[in-house]
Amino acid sequence: MTTNAWRIEAAKYHTHHFSCPTCRASGSSNNTRCELGQSLWDAYQTAWAECVQTMQNPFAVLA
């Protein structure tokens, strides 16, 4: 997975997270997400792990 793929998954999760009361609450206390939020979170975490494993810099500025 490329750095750009990680950023795309992050954006999808964050877009949902900040519009969903259940997922917003998961960040502060109970760690429970709605079904869609959990699916997006899992994809986000997988993309991050793959990016780190391939030693790509996820914070590199894309041209």
C-alpha positions in Angstrom: 0.0 0.0 0.0 1.3 3.4 -0.8 1.6 6.5 1.4 -1.2 8.0 -0.6 -3.4 5.0 0.1 -2.9 5.5 3.8 -3.9 9.1 3.5 -7.0 8.1 1.6 -8.1 5.6 4.3 -7.3 8.2 7.0 -9.5 10.8 5.3 -12.4 8.4 4.9 -12.2 7.5 8.5 -11.9 11.0 9.8 -14.8 12.3 7.6 -17.0 9.7 9.1 -15.6 10.0 12.7 -16.3 13.7 13.0 -19.9 13.3 11.8 -20.8 10.3 14.0 -21.6 10.7 17.7 -20.8 7.1 18.4 -17.4 7.2 16.8 -16.5 10.6 18.3 -17.3 9.1 21.7 -15.0 6.1 21.0 -12.0 8.5 21.0 -12.6 9.7 24.5 -13.8 6.8 26.6 -15.5 3.6 25.5 -13.6 2.7 22.3 -16.9 1.5 20.7 -17.5 2.5 17.1 -20.6 2.1 14.9 -20.5 -0.7 12.3 -19.4 1.6 9.5 -16.9 3.4 11.7 -15.3 0.1 12.8 -15.0 -1.0 9.2 -13.3 2.3 8.3 -11.1 2.2 11.4 -9.9 -1.3 10.6 -9.0 -0.2 7.0 -7.2 2.9 8.3 -5.2 0.8 10.8 -4.3 -1.8 8.2 -3.2 0.8 5.7 -1.1 2.5 8.4 0.6 -0.8 9.4 1.3 -1.7 5.7 2.8 1.7 5.1 5.1 1.4 8.2 6.0 -2.2 7.3 7.2 -1.1 3.8 9.1 1.7 5.5 7.4 4.4 3.5 7.3 7.7 5.2 3.6 8.4 5.8 4.3 12.0 6.6 6.2 12.8 3.4 4.9 15.7 1.4 3.4 14.4 -1.8 4.2 16.4 -4.9 
